[in-house]
Amino acid sequence: MNSRSIYDQLNSIKPGVLALLDPDRMSTADAGTVTKFVCDNGVKGILIGSSLLVTPHFDKFVQAVSSNANCPVILFPGGSHQVCSSADAIFFLSLLSGRNSEFLIGEQVKAVFLIKECGLEVIPVGYILVESGNFTAVEYISNTKPIPRAKPEIAVAHALAGQYFGMKYIYLEAGSGAANPVPHTMVQKVRQNTNIPLIVGGGLREYDDVRKTIDGGADFVVMGSIIERSENKFKDIMRRLR
């Protein structure tokens, strides 16, 4: 059994790809098969979460993923109700880019005792929403405005604030189903001005965008929608990244 923390395990294998599985868009019956598929294709970890969470089978979904994964399974919660003991760790997200206190600290306070009871490894993450070209679910649910795409200095300021708060990761997020990924210049600027690991997700559906995001300084890129839409395309991207 690996005695290292999930955080240390991830940082020993970066850069890499994390798969995002949404229990609202994938059945529990399919979760195990998809987990084996993404693991076979070399993902370094699996994130589980949803902006809303409609399904009543969240715990069973997490269990199905965990029992079929050969890499860390990490909760990526959209709210305080998305906590389950079957995962290895949880990204303790704070939406730094918004000005809605509910997602800056409110939901986190609601979740802490359940997280403690579950015994999950807690990984603090500064979550920064970036304008993607369309109105995403996370914008609607969080009732916050994203950082403008043409303002990388604003993203840098929020990322530095997260670093100074002691966050272990900065996560630049264009949102699930984003029209465009986080601009490569923004990724580069954040990387140049911070010294904690950087995760970038949302709108990464083409190899060139994934490659440029990693080359720009992302320690991990997150892909989710492409796994649901085209397993062949996801497989090809992963093959070309090797």
Secondary structure, DSSP 4 states (H G I P E B T S, - for coil): ---S-HHHHHHTS-SEEEEEE-TTTS-HHHHHHHHHHHHHTT-SEEEE--SS---S-HHHHHHHHHTT-SS-EEE--SSTT---TTSSEEEEEEETT---HIIIIIHHHHHHHHHHHHTPEEEEEEEEEB--SS--HHHHHHT-PPBPTT-HHHHHHHHHHHHHHT-SEEEEE--TT-SSPPPHHHHHHHHHH--S-EEEESS--SHHHHHHHHHTT-SEEEE-HHHHH-HHHHHHHHHHH-
